[in-house]
């Protein structure tokens, strides 16, 4: 990737033995677009980065795992600002050019001595680190790194888009639902970058759910530094459409990886609702099914209990006419006209649920609204992982 460097170190923020402090740095001034949590309880780094990214021009990101620096009061804000200031100074940047993100346990003060010791080695390592190192450093309960890369061309100049994400629990649409950081060496108009990124997030990270929890630290952002030397990509052009399509494809792939890595998950399920009175109605119904604990446990138990699905649709708030509803597991019709399809549906539906990945389609047969949400099952391991998360 032209014009970007990466670094990660082991600062032992929560415990030793793993990378947990990372840095993304652009050698050139960069456009930035970002989306943050809608949770009214927000971590200090979210508050700081939200204000700084409004300028649309930032060059670096400091991110740690192991400690969320959320609900830490005035001291948490002071500590976050100090971490940013020390890093910016070491990079030769102004404070306002550096964004900050954190993930980990809520309500605990940052171990500042570990940060202070880690920042200079982090900056010194920029010539040797990789994006893979960053992906490792931001993991919490994730079981694997989440990295995606795409390439395109504008004005005869090739460019790349790279992205990482972390997330396995506290995953629910209402942006953001995790941490995700993208870099591109394409030159992109700032207003178009913000619009394209927001739309891509809505169709990806806002279309996944694991446990109906939205974190205090959720952040997704993209840097674009123009090092590829292409003519500036703008909206309303073929180049803009191609860039937006690549961006959406990359983010959707990252979002799906998060669901597949859902804490304790054994199933990856696409919930597709069509025939809604409106798109918003279809989204309501899809989310109700995807977030239902009873539905998710049925997926885990491979129980073809379509009744739990139609019940969730019924309480979703969407317009529903029971006698119209059709439900399919992959291509198996489980219910039609709001009643059990009969015949071999039970056995065939059970075989579908025995797969690691499958699709549930709900046709409301009212209008043209359609929505897709990706979800996982709910397992014993989810309880085990979250029962002792802080230890």
C-alpha positions, 0 to 999 in steps of 0.5 A: 500500500503506497504511503501507509505504514503500520506498527504494533507492539506488546505493551501488556495493557491487560496482560503480557504475551500478545500485541495490543498497541497499534499504529496506522500512519500516512506519510502524506496528508489524508482525507478521513471519514468515520462513523461512531457508536450511537450508544449514549455512553461513549468512551473517551477515545470516541469523544476525542476522535469524533471531534477530530475527524470532523475536519476530514483531515487526519494522518494517523490512528493509535489503537489499543486492545485490553482496555476500553477507557470507557466510564473512566471520568475526567482521568480517562479523557486526560489519559487518552489525550496524553496518549495521543499527544505523545504519539503525535509528537513522536510522529511530528504531527499536531494532536488534531491529526491523530485519532484514537481508538480503544477496545477492551474492559469498560470502567478500568483506568488505562495503565499509563506507564505501559502506554508511555513505554510502548509509544516510542517503540511503536513509532520506531517500528513503522518501517517494519510492521504490517497490517496483519500486525494491526489486525492481531493487536486489536483482537479481544475475544476474536479467534482470528484476524479479520483482514480484507484487501481490494484493488481498483483503477481510476484514470489509468492509475491502480489503487488499493483499499485495505481493511481490518476489523475486530469484533465477536461480541457486543455486535448489533446494527446501529453503527458502529458495532466493533472496530474497523479501520481502512486505508486507501492510496486512492485520491478521493473527494472528501465529501464523496468519501464520507458519503460512500463510506457511510452508505457502505457501513449501512449495508455491511456493519449495520446489517450484522448482529451477534448479541443485540449489544452495541458497544461504548467504543464502536468506531469505523474509519477510512483514510485516503491519502492519494499516493496512487496518483490518480485523478480525484475520484468524485461522486456521480462518475463511473470511477466513483461508482466503482470505488463505492462498490469495492468499498461496500464489498470489502466492508461486507466481507469484514462484517461477515467475518465478524458474524462467523467469529461471533462468540461461541458461534457455530452457524452463520445465517442470512436472514432475508425479508422480502415483500415488506410494506417498506424497506424499513419494515423489512429491516425491522422484521429481519432484525427481530428474527436475527436477534431473537434468543429463541430463534438463535438457540433453535439454530444452535440446536438444529431445531426447525422451529419456524414458529419462533421465526413467525412469532418474532416477525409478528412482534417486530413492529413491521406490518404483517398479515399472518395469512400471507407469510411464507418462510423458507430454510434455503429452498425448503418451504417451512410455512406458507400462508402463515401455516406449516407447509406439512409433508417432509418440511420438518425433516428437510428443514432440519437438514438445512439447519445442520449446515454451518451456513444457511439462509432463512427467507421470510416473504411478507407478500405485502409490498416491495420492501426488502432487507438482509441481516446476518446473524449467528446462533447462540451457544453454551460457549457464548455464556462461558466466554462472557461469564469470565470476560474480565478474568 
